[in-house]
Amino acid sequence: MNPPFEETQLSKGERTRIRILEVAEAMFASRGYEATTLRDIARQVPIQQPGLYNYFETKDDLYGSVIESVFEEMLRSLLAFSQQADAAQRLEELPAHALRYLAAHPLSAKLLYRELLKTDDVHPFMKRWLTQLLDAATGPVGELPVSRREQLVVVITMYSAVTGFFAIGPTLASLMGEELDFDADGPLHLELLQRYARATISGGKR
């Protein structure tokens, strides 16, 4: 989560709010919404817990602000990308676009994974943003000559592979006795995803 202005241009209150959001994002990503308490967030900032209420009325309010700050930028990026080139080209380039974004915002992938594991109990804030992100990302797929069912599989595969690389990739690599290097290993991951995209575009003939 990047501050919108240089630190020297921000007031103390604005810097504190940004710090609260940074700490909250990291905790929600690592622990989940339910296991994260305002007391823990305040201690990490550090700030007295009552001081948090000067910025956010409830934990739900804070969580919504974290989700918005994380995914608003992602949505703008996807919407801009969706206006470029034709559907086939956008689908093939979508993995690279998503990987670049998540490389700069790795906690976003963990937040997504945690919420999506809840199936029917996805937090309303996350559900609203995910719906918009899915609509933006699936635009290219909907224009291709594939069935609705194939569109569903394409979207699930892309989202799972891209977010999983950052959310669970490091853990899987560690279990295999290795360390995942996003810079070194990302190009191969991207190549595999683009092969899948090309195969989808051509109906599995490539």
C-alpha positions as CSV (number, residue, x, y, z in Angstrom):
1,M,0.0,0.0,0.0
2,N,1.8,3.1,-1.2
3,P,1.2,6.6,0.4
4,P,-0.4,9.0,-2.1
5,F,2.1,11.7,-1.3
6,E,5.6,12.1,0.1
7,E,5.7,11.8,3.8
8,T,6.9,15.4,4.2
9,Q,3.7,16.6,2.6
10,L,1.4,14.8,5.0
11,S,0.1,15.9,8.3
12,K,0.7,13.8,11.4
13,G,-2.9,12.6,11.3
14,E,-2.6,11.6,7.7
15,R,0.6,9.7,8.3
16,T,-1.0,7.9,11.3
17,R,-4.0,6.9,9.2
18,I,-1.7,5.5,6.5
19,R,0.3,3.6,9.1
20,I,-2.9,2.1,10.5
21,L,-4.0,0.9,7.1
22,E,-0.5,-0.6,6.4
23,V,-0.5,-2.5,9.7
24,A,-4.1,-3.6,9.3
25,E,-3.6,-4.8,5.8
26,A,-0.6,-7.0,6.9
27,M,-2.5,-8.4,9.8
28,F,-5.7,-9.1,7.9
29,A,-3.6,-10.8,5.2
30,S,-1.7,-13.0,7.6
31,R,-4.4,-13.7,10.3
32,G,-7.7,-13.1,8.5
33,Y,-10.5,-10.7,9.5
34,E,-11.9,-12.7,12.5
35,A,-8.5,-13.3,14.2
36,T,-7.3,-9.7,13.9
37,T,-8.2,-7.4,16.8
38,L,-8.1,-3.6,17.0
39,R,-5.9,-4.1,20.1
40,D,-3.3,-5.9,18.1
41,I,-3.4,-3.3,15.3
42,A,-3.1,-0.5,17.8
43,R,-0.1,-2.1,19.5
44,Q,1.7,-2.6,16.2
45,V,1.1,1.0,14.9
46,P,1.8,1.9,17.8
47,I,-1.1,4.0,19.1
48,Q,-3.5,3.7,22.0
49,Q,-6.5,1.7,21.0
50,P,-9.0,4.5,21.8
51,G,-6.9,6.6,19.3
52,L,-7.9,4.3,16.5
53,Y,-11.5,5.5,16.8
54,N,-10.4,8.9,15.7
55,Y,-9.8,7.3,12.2
56,F,-12.1,4.3,12.0
57,E,-15.3,3.8,14.0
58,T,-15.2,-0.1,14.0
59,K,-13.0,-3.0,12.9
60,D,-15.5,-3.4,10.0
61,D,-14.9,0.2,9.0
62,L,-11.2,-0.3,9.1
63,Y,-11.4,-3.5,7.1
64,G,-13.5,-1.8,4.4
65,S,-11.0,1.0,4.1
66,V,-8.1,-1.5,3.7
67,I,-10.0,-3.4,1.0
68,E,-10.9,-0.2,-0.8
69,S,-7.3,1.2,-0.7
70,V,-6.0,-2.2,-2.0
71,F,-8.4,-2.9,-4.7
72,E,-9.5,0.5,-6.0
73,E,-6.1,0.8,-7.7
74,M,-6.3,-2.7,-9.0
75,L,-9.7,-2.0,-10.5
76,R,-8.6,1.2,-12.2
77,S,-5.7,-0.7,-13.7
78,L,-7.8,-3.5,-15.0
79,L,-10.4,-1.2,-16.5
80,A,-7.7,0.8,-18.3
81,F,-6.2,-2.5,-19.5
82,S,-9.6,-3.8,-20.7
83,Q,-9.8,-0.9,-23.2
84,Q,-6.6,-2.0,-25.0
85,A,-6.3,-4.1,-28.2
86,D,-8.7,-7.0,-29.1
87,A,-10.1,-9.6,-26.9
88,A,-7.6,-12.4,-27.8
89,Q,-4.6,-10.1,-27.2
90,R,-6.0,-8.9,-23.9
91,L,-6.5,-12.4,-22.7
92,E,-3.0,-13.4,-23.5
93,E,-1.5,-10.3,-21.9
94,L,-3.8,-10.4,-18.8
95,P,-1.6,-12.7,-16.7
96,A,1.4,-10.4,-17.2
97,H,-0.7,-7.4,-16.2
98,A,-2.0,-9.2,-13.1
99,L,1.4,-10.5,-12.1
100,R,3.0,-7.1,-12.4
101,Y,0.4,-5.6,-10.1
102,L,0.6,-8.3,-7.5
103,A,4.4,-8.3,-7.5
104,A,4.1,-4.7,-6.2
105,H,1.2,-5.6,-3.9
106,P,1.8,-9.2,-2.6
107,L,-0.5,-8.8,0.4
108,S,-3.4,-8.3,-1.9
109,A,-3.1,-11.9,-3.1
110,K,-3.2,-13.1,0.5
111,L,-6.3,-11.0,1.3
112,L,-8.0,-12.5,-1.7
113,Y,-7.2,-16.0,-0.8
114,R,-8.3,-15.7,2.8
115,E,-11.7,-14.4,1.8
116,L,-12.3,-16.8,-1.1
117,L,-11.7,-19.8,1.3
118,K,-14.9,-18.7,3.1
119,T,-17.1,-19.8,0.1
120,D,-20.6,-18.3,1.0
121,D,-19.3,-16.2,3.9
122,V,-17.1,-13.7,1.9
123,H,-17.1,-10.4,3.7
124,P,-19.5,-7.9,2.0
125,F,-16.7,-5.4,1.4
126,M,-14.6,-8.0,-0.4
127,K,-17.5,-9.4,-2.3
128,R,-18.4,-6.0,-3.7
129,W,-14.8,-5.4,-4.9
130,L,-14.3,-8.9,-6.2
131,T,-17.4,-8.7,-8.3
132,Q,-16.1,-5.5,-9.9
133,L,-12.6,-7.0,-10.4
134,L,-14.1,-10.1,-12.0
135,D,-16.2,-8.1,-14.4
136,A,-13.2,-6.0,-15.4
137,A,-10.9,-9.0,-15.9
138,T,-13.4,-11.2,-17.7
139,G,-14.4,-8.7,-20.3
140,P,-11.9,-10.1,-22.9
141,V,-13.1,-13.7,-22.2
142,G,-16.7,-12.8,-22.9
143,E,-15.8,-11.6,-26.4
144,L,-14.1,-14.9,-27.4
145,P,-15.9,-17.7,-29.2
146,V,-16.0,-20.0,-26.2
147,S,-18.9,-21.3,-24.2
148,R,-20.0,-19.8,-20.9
149,R,-18.7,-22.9,-19.1
150,E,-15.3,-22.5,-20.7
151,Q,-15.3,-18.8,-19.7
152,L,-15.9,-19.9,-16.1
153,V,-12.9,-22.3,-16.2
154,V,-10.7,-19.7,-17.9
155,V,-11.4,-17.1,-15.2
156,I,-11.0,-19.6,-12.3
157,T,-7.7,-20.9,-13.7
158,M,-6.3,-17.4,-14.3
159,Y,-7.3,-16.1,-10.9
160,S,-6.1,-19.2,-9.0
161,A,-2.7,-19.3,-10.8
162,V,-1.9,-15.6,-10.6
163,T,-2.9,-15.1,-7.0
164,G,-1.7,-18.5,-5.8
165,F,1.8,-17.7,-7.1
166,F,2.1,-14.9,-4.4
167,A,-0.3,-16.2,-1.8
168,I,0.8,-19.8,-1.4
169,G,3.7,-20.1,-3.7
170,P,6.3,-19.3,-1.0
171,T,4.9,-21.9,1.4
172,L,4.8,-24.6,-1.3
173,A,8.4,-23.8,-2.4
174,S,9.5,-24.0,1.3
175,L,7.9,-27.4,1.7
176,M,9.9,-28.5,-1.3
177,G,13.1,-27.3,0.3
178,E,13.4,-24.2,-2.0
179,E,12.8,-20.5,-1.8
180,L,10.5,-18.9,-4.4
181,D,12.1,-15.9,-6.1
182,F,9.5,-13.8,-7.8
183,D,12.0,-12.0,-10.1
184,A,13.7,-15.2,-11.1
185,D,10.7,-17.6,-11.2
186,G,8.0,-15.2,-12.3
187,P,9.0,-15.3,-16.1
188,L,8.4,-19.1,-16.2
189,H,5.1,-18.8,-14.3
190,L,4.1,-16.1,-16.8
191,E,5.1,-18.3,-19.8
192,L,3.0,-21.2,-18.5
193,L,0.0,-18.9,-18.0
194,Q,0.3,-17.4,-21.5
195,R,0.5,-20.9,-23.0
196,Y,-2.8,-21.6,-21.3
197,A,-4.3,-18.3,-22.6
198,R,-3.2,-19.1,-26.2
199,A,-4.6,-22.6,-25.9
200,T,-7.9,-21.1,-24.7
201,I,-8.0,-18.6,-27.6
202,S,-7.4,-21.3,-30.2
203,G,-9.7,-23.8,-28.6
204,G,-6.9,-26.0,-27.3
205,K,-5.2,-26.5,-30.6
206,R,-1.9,-24.8,-29.7
